[in-house]
């Protein structure tokens, strides 16, 4: 009998990591190209920014819908189709000469993003033995960290040298390579679950699923409230230069890369401990910004370590939700992605209201309150290892 390591399909897992990298890269590119895109298409920067909103909204709808609509289709075909949508999205974006075409490209990206994320955890569970599941999820989610580090600075650099379309052409090349890798490595994966609206309702009736989703809403909204408005804090409170801000944000991304690895290691032993440790650290860091955020050194160290701490959340929550509903992992994954999107919007709105009323420290203030609540939920209701 093959050992667990030998029976694991690691090339297929790597192809899923490439898919995540390509999706997150495409999602993040407009942030670094917004000014050039707006000028070239003769639209305002505010309207150009809605390309990001479009992707997020469509992704929130697609996440629970794609597993339902494709419930009788081989998962290999579904994943290849979603990656093909990513290829088409990048191609359309690169060729767009008006806002309508660009928004169409971003709608396709949202469908691919939501569908891919909703099923990634369920497929990882089928590609490796159970004791290697946390390691596989950590590898897949490394694609997020690498994209976070690379997408914005490389996109800005390419846009400056060759125009904003060149960045989408490069992203398209990556997505074509990803499609080829998945075609060669993903095995046939006949559907196991048969999710429908009734199943989604049944999932929400499970206490473990509800607690996981509630913890996501608190923790992720707190994170995005704090991080979305971190630049005003660095500029207006810590009085940092633009060069220092860029360096700190790069450090945040690098911290997230290593935090993902550390989070996967901890989650392999206990996803509850991964979430609790990450949440506790961010609460402490946000509190330090409230108390001494005007000190450049404190702000720099806190923000870089924040990136490291956040790395524990994606893998921790993915494993929690899949283990909470192993019989309906795809449906549960869709609910998780939808919860993430709702939390992102909630954090951006809630943090923005506080920033408008109390200043740049409103973001960390929101983060302290909500992440503390989410961390306590994970501590109290998070899964515990089953002892023989």
Number of C-alpha atoms within 10 A of each C-alpha: 5 7 8 13 12 11 12 20 19 18 15 21 23 21 22 31 23 25 32 26 27 28 28 19 26 28 20 17 24 24 16 19 24 19 17 19 24 17 12 12 14 13 14 13 14 11 13 24 17 14 21 20 16 19 23 26 18 20 29 26 19 25 31 28 22 22 29 20 12 16 20 14 13 15 21 18 18 20 23 20 15 22 28 17 21 31 28 18 28 30 19 21 24 21 15 18 14 13 18 10 16 21 21 18 26 28 23 23 29 29 24 30 30 30 29 29 25 30 24 24 27 26 21 24 21 13 22 22 18 14 13 16 22 28 21 28 29 27 21 25 26 26 23 26 26 19 24 22 20 18 25 20 16 15 27 20 16 17 20 14 10 10 17 25 21 16 29 26 18 17 26 23 16 21 27 19 17 26 23 14 19 24 16 12 17 23 15 10 15 13 16 14 17 15 24 16 12 9 16 17 10 11 21 16 11 12 12 19 22 16 21 23 25 18 27 27 23 23 33 28 30 34 29 24 32 31 21 17 19 20 18 17 24 24 16 13 19 20 16 22 11 12 8 15 17 14 14 20 19 19 21 25 26 21 22 28 25 19 25 31 22 18 31 30 18 21 26 22 14 21 29 25 22 26 33 25 19 24 31 17 18 29 24 15 25 28 18 15 25 18 12 15 23 18 15 16 12 16 24 23 15 23 25 21 20 28 27 26 28 25 29 30 26 22 30 27 24 27 27 26 28 21 20 22 18 16 15 20 27 32 31 32 29 30 25 28 27 24 22 22 23 19 24 22 19 19 28 21 16 20 29 21 16 18 22 12 10 12 15 24 24 23 33 31 22 25 30 24 16 24 27 22 18 27 25 17 20 26 17 13 15 23 19 13 10 5 4 3
